[in-house]
Amino acid sequence: MEQIIAQMLPGLLSSLVTACAGALAGYLAGRRKEAKAEDKNVKIAVKALLRGQVMDLGLHYISKGYIPPYGLETLRNYYDPYVALGDGDPSIKHIVETCECLPVHSGEMEVNT
């Protein structure tokens, strides 16, 4: 009996190691797929937040008719990473370009009407 077990043990251990390695590989592949999906969702969320900030700030300054010096820098700090993530909306570019053409003023500006 011991002789039969001794003969079967190497094959049994080999099969067990192969099964465990296969299970581990499957688990890691699944985790990698989940991580990729999570990364994609984080990218989409960050892009949406950046887009919203560019729109809010840009339209605010456009409605004022001028932009403070720090405003243009802040707008660019949102817009440049937005573009790096893959800009798919030309209207955002238009907002930034319009803001870049606005007069730069510090503080409140009186508008004569």
Residue pairs with C-beta under 8 A, 6 or more apart in sequence:
43 85
46 81
46 85
47 82
47 85
47 86
50 78
50 79
50 81
50 82
50 85
51 82
51 89
51 92
53 78
54 75
54 78
54 79
54 82
54 92
54 95
54 96
55 92
55 95
57 71
57 74
57 75
57 78
57 99
58 75
58 92
58 95
58 96
58 98
58 99
59 95
61 67
61 71
61 75
61 99
61 102
62 95
62 98
62 99
62 102
64 109
65 102
65 103
65 109
65 111
66 102
66 103
66 104
66 105
66 109
67 75
67 99
67 102
67 103
67 104
67 105
68 104
68 105
68 106
68 107
69 104
69 106
71 99
72 99
72 100
72 104
75 96
75 99
76 96
79 92
79 96
82 92
83 93
87 93
